[in-house]
Amino acid sequence: MVQFVNTEKARQAEGLRVVMVGFVPSPWGEAAKGILHVENVPYLATRLGAERDAVVDWTGHDSAPIAVYGDEKPRTGWAEILLLAERLAESPSLLPADPSERALVMGLSHEICGEDGLGWARRLCGIQAGLSGAGGFPKQTAEYLAGKYGYRDEIGPRAVRRVVDLLGMFASRLRRQSEAGSRYLVGDRLTAADIYLATFLALFAPLPQDQCEIPDAFRAAFESMDDATRSALSANLLEHRDYIYEKHLELPLTL
């Protein structure tokens, strides 16, 4: 269970502190929590939300997750946070020892978490839909995110194609892995890429309310999608999500 404290207490504590987006299943934050849980890394968490100014004063950043270990520099990128967790881990690595498989896990993870990856493109789709009144994020949220992430009208259609292509790629990979007798994206054991895929599918199909209690408006925003995206969200993707949560992650979510 995640222990949330106020920003000042987190700032004064030793060890690892992680700033999260509060009360919604932000996939970057949920992935970080999942990785730290699996690797048995203890940490304190604080929410960005109402304490944004205090967080910015402490870390110099205004977007979560932010990981701060001791007096080291704050880390904000998904790969930076993963590699910090790997360094602090008390349990087996979420990155394969084999260099080729490690590179594959990092590449797949970038296609989920990185710029122009699945999460990035899906967020742009939500902005497009919200601004046009076709579902997606509430309009005020969509306007804020549009300014923050440089949204332009011509970006929307490309983002939809990118989402569809990536969902198709991950679904095909899971099918091939299943045929080879594996429930995981790479090899025959859990890697960081599995956690990223499971958590980022919240942007399409959040876990049920008894496992992930979020406001109705945000649940509707995440579940809103065009026909092409809905068709690309194949059953094996959601089966993979459910398996990873049931086998490896904490439920219900603490937001």
C-alpha positions as CSV (number, residue, x, y, z in Angstrom):
1,M,0.0,0.0,0.0
2,V,1.4,3.4,-1.0
3,Q,2.0,5.8,1.9
4,F,1.2,9.4,1.0
5,V,2.6,12.3,3.0
6,N,2.6,16.0,2.5
7,T,5.3,17.6,0.4
8,E,7.2,19.1,3.3
9,K,7.4,15.8,5.1
10,A,8.6,14.1,1.9
11,R,11.1,16.8,1.4
12,Q,12.6,16.3,4.8
13,A,12.7,12.5,4.7
14,E,15.6,10.4,3.6
15,G,15.7,7.7,1.0
16,L,13.4,7.7,-2.0
17,R,10.5,10.1,-2.4
18,V,8.1,10.1,-5.4
19,V,5.7,12.8,-6.5
20,M,2.5,11.5,-8.1
21,V,-0.5,12.9,-9.9
22,G,-3.3,12.5,-7.4
23,F,-6.7,10.8,-7.7
24,V,-6.4,9.7,-11.3
25,P,-4.5,6.7,-12.7
26,S,-1.8,8.6,-14.5
27,P,0.0,5.7,-16.3
28,W,3.5,7.1,-15.9
29,G,2.9,7.3,-12.1
30,E,1.2,4.0,-11.8
31,A,4.0,2.3,-13.8
32,A,6.5,3.8,-11.4
33,K,4.5,2.6,-8.4
34,G,4.3,-0.9,-10.0
35,I,8.0,-1.1,-10.6
36,L,8.9,0.0,-7.1
37,H,6.4,-2.5,-5.7
38,V,7.7,-5.4,-7.7
39,E,11.3,-4.5,-6.9
40,N,10.6,-4.0,-3.2
41,V,12.0,-0.5,-3.1
42,P,10.6,1.4,-0.1
43,Y,9.5,5.1,-0.7
44,L,7.3,7.9,0.4
45,A,4.8,9.4,-2.0
46,T,3.3,12.9,-2.2
47,R,0.7,14.2,-4.5
48,L,1.2,17.1,-7.0
49,G,-2.3,18.5,-6.9
50,A,-2.9,21.4,-4.4
51,E,0.8,21.4,-3.4
52,R,2.1,22.1,-6.9
53,D,4.0,25.3,-5.8
54,A,5.7,23.4,-3.0
55,V,6.7,20.5,-5.3
56,V,8.1,22.9,-7.9
57,D,10.1,24.7,-5.2
58,W,11.5,21.4,-4.0
59,T,12.1,19.6,-7.3
60,G,12.1,22.3,-10.0
61,H,9.5,20.3,-12.0
62,D,5.7,20.7,-12.4
63,S,4.9,17.3,-14.0
64,A,4.7,14.0,-12.2
65,P,6.0,11.4,-11.5
66,I,9.2,12.9,-10.0
67,A,11.6,10.6,-8.1
68,V,14.0,12.1,-5.6
69,Y,16.6,9.9,-3.9
70,G,18.6,11.3,-1.1
71,D,20.2,14.5,-2.2
72,E,20.6,13.4,-5.8
73,K,19.0,15.3,-8.7
74,P,15.3,14.7,-9.3
75,R,14.4,12.2,-12.0
76,T,11.4,12.7,-14.2
77,G,11.8,10.5,-17.3
78,W,10.4,7.0,-17.3
79,A,13.8,5.5,-18.1
80,E,15.6,7.6,-15.4
81,I,13.1,6.4,-12.8
82,L,13.3,2.7,-14.0
83,L,17.1,2.8,-13.8
84,L,17.0,4.3,-10.4
85,A,14.7,1.6,-9.2
86,E,16.9,-1.0,-10.7
87,R,19.9,0.4,-8.8
88,L,17.9,0.4,-5.5
89,A,16.1,-3.0,-6.1
90,E,16.2,-5.7,-3.5
91,S,14.6,-8.3,-5.9
92,P,15.3,-9.7,-9.4
93,S,15.8,-7.1,-12.2
94,L,13.0,-6.0,-14.5
95,L,15.6,-5.7,-17.2
96,P,17.0,-8.8,-18.8
97,A,20.7,-9.6,-18.3
98,D,21.0,-10.5,-22.0
99,P,22.0,-7.3,-23.9
100,S,19.7,-8.0,-26.9
101,E,16.7,-8.7,-24.7
102,R,17.5,-5.7,-22.5
103,A,17.5,-3.5,-25.6
104,L,14.2,-5.0,-26.7
105,V,12.6,-4.2,-23.4
106,M,13.9,-0.7,-23.4
107,G,12.7,-0.2,-27.0
108,L,9.2,-1.5,-26.3
109,S,9.0,0.6,-23.1
110,H,9.9,3.7,-25.1
111,E,7.1,2.9,-27.5
112,I,4.7,2.9,-24.6
113,C,6.1,5.7,-22.3
114,G,8.3,7.9,-24.5
115,E,7.6,10.9,-26.6
116,D,5.4,9.9,-29.6
117,G,4.7,6.6,-27.8
118,L,1.4,5.0,-26.9
119,G,0.7,7.2,-23.9
120,W,1.8,10.4,-25.6
121,A,-0.3,9.7,-28.7
122,R,-3.3,8.6,-26.7
123,R,-3.1,11.9,-24.7
124,L,-3.2,13.9,-27.9
125,C,-6.3,11.9,-29.0
126,G,-8.0,12.8,-25.8
127,I,-7.1,16.5,-26.3
128,Q,-8.4,16.4,-29.9
129,A,-11.7,14.8,-28.8
130,G,-12.1,17.2,-25.9
131,L,-11.6,20.3,-27.9
132,S,-14.0,19.1,-30.6
133,G,-16.7,18.0,-28.2
134,A,-16.4,14.4,-29.2
135,G,-15.6,12.9,-25.8
136,G,-12.0,12.8,-24.6
137,F,-10.8,15.1,-21.8
138,P,-13.2,17.7,-20.3
139,K,-12.8,20.9,-22.4
140,Q,-10.9,22.8,-19.7
141,T,-8.5,20.0,-19.2
142,A,-8.1,19.5,-22.9
143,E,-7.2,23.2,-23.3
144,Y,-4.6,23.1,-20.6
145,L,-3.0,20.0,-22.0
146,A,-3.1,21.3,-25.5
147,G,-1.0,24.3,-24.5
148,K,1.4,22.2,-22.4
149,Y,2.1,19.5,-25.1
150,G,2.0,21.7,-28.2
151,Y,-1.2,20.3,-29.6
152,R,-2.2,21.5,-33.1
153,D,-5.2,20.5,-35.2
154,E,-3.1,18.5,-37.7
155,I,-1.6,16.4,-35.0
156,G,-4.8,14.7,-34.0
157,P,-5.3,12.4,-37.0
158,R,-1.7,11.3,-36.9
159,A,-2.0,10.5,-33.2
160,V,-5.0,8.2,-33.9
161,R,-3.0,6.3,-36.5
162,R,0.0,6.0,-34.1
163,V,-2.2,4.6,-31.3
164,V,-3.8,2.1,-33.7
165,D,-0.4,1.0,-35.0
166,L,1.1,0.6,-31.6
167,L,-1.9,-1.3,-30.2
168,G,-1.7,-3.6,-33.2
169,M,2.0,-4.1,-32.7
170,F,1.7,-5.0,-29.0
171,A,-1.3,-7.3,-29.7
172,S,0.7,-9.2,-32.4
173,R,3.7,-9.5,-30.1
174,L,1.5,-11.0,-27.3
175,R,0.0,-13.5,-29.7
176,R,3.5,-14.6,-30.8
177,Q,4.6,-14.9,-27.2
178,S,1.5,-16.9,-26.3
179,E,2.2,-19.3,-29.1
180,A,5.7,-19.7,-27.7
181,G,4.2,-20.5,-24.3
182,S,4.9,-17.1,-22.6
183,R,2.5,-14.7,-20.9
184,Y,5.0,-11.8,-21.2
185,L,6.2,-9.4,-23.8
186,V,9.9,-10.5,-23.8
187,G,11.2,-13.9,-22.8
188,D,9.4,-16.0,-20.2
189,R,9.3,-13.6,-17.2
190,L,8.1,-10.2,-16.1
191,T,9.9,-7.2,-17.4
192,A,9.4,-3.5,-17.1
193,A,7.7,-3.5,-20.5
194,D,4.9,-5.7,-19.1
195,I,4.2,-3.2,-16.3
196,Y,4.3,-0.3,-18.7
197,L,1.8,-1.9,-21.0
198,A,-0.6,-3.0,-18.2
199,T,-0.6,0.5,-16.6
200,F,-0.9,2.5,-19.8
201,L,-4.0,0.6,-20.9
202,A,-5.8,2.7,-18.3
203,L,-5.9,5.3,-20.9
204,F,-8.3,3.1,-22.9
205,A,-9.9,0.9,-20.3
206,P,-9.4,1.8,-16.6
207,L,-9.7,-1.0,-14.1
208,P,-13.2,-1.4,-12.5
209,Q,-14.3,1.2,-10.0
210,D,-13.8,-1.2,-7.0
211,Q,-10.1,-1.6,-8.1
212,C,-9.5,2.0,-9.4
213,E,-11.8,4.6,-7.9
214,I,-11.7,7.7,-10.2
215,P,-14.1,10.5,-11.0
216,D,-16.8,9.6,-13.5
217,A,-15.6,12.4,-15.9
218,F,-12.1,11.0,-16.1
219,R,-13.3,7.4,-16.5
220,A,-15.5,8.6,-19.4
221,A,-12.5,10.5,-20.9
222,F,-10.3,7.5,-20.8
223,E,-12.9,5.1,-22.2
224,S,-13.9,7.5,-25.0
225,M,-12.3,6.4,-28.4
226,D,-12.9,6.4,-32.1
227,D,-13.9,3.2,-33.9
228,A,-10.4,2.5,-35.2
229,T,-8.9,2.6,-31.7
230,R,-11.8,0.5,-30.3
231,S,-11.2,-2.1,-32.9
232,A,-7.4,-2.1,-32.3
233,L,-7.9,-2.6,-28.5
234,S,-7.9,-6.4,-28.8
235,A,-8.9,-8.8,-26.1
236,N,-5.4,-10.1,-25.5
237,L,-4.2,-6.7,-24.5
238,L,-6.8,-6.5,-21.7
239,E,-6.1,-10.1,-20.8
240,H,-2.4,-9.2,-20.4
241,R,-3.3,-6.2,-18.3
242,D,-5.5,-8.3,-16.0
243,Y,-2.8,-11.0,-15.7
244,I,0.0,-8.5,-14.8
245,Y,-2.2,-6.8,-12.1
246,E,-3.4,-10.1,-10.7
247,K,0.0,-11.8,-10.6
248,H,2.4,-8.9,-9.9
249,L,0.9,-5.6,-8.9
250,E,-1.1,-4.2,-6.1
251,L,-4.9,-3.9,-6.1
252,P,-6.9,-1.8,-5.5
253,L,-5.0,1.2,-6.7
254,T,-4.1,3.9,-4.2
255,L,-4.5,7.2,-6.0
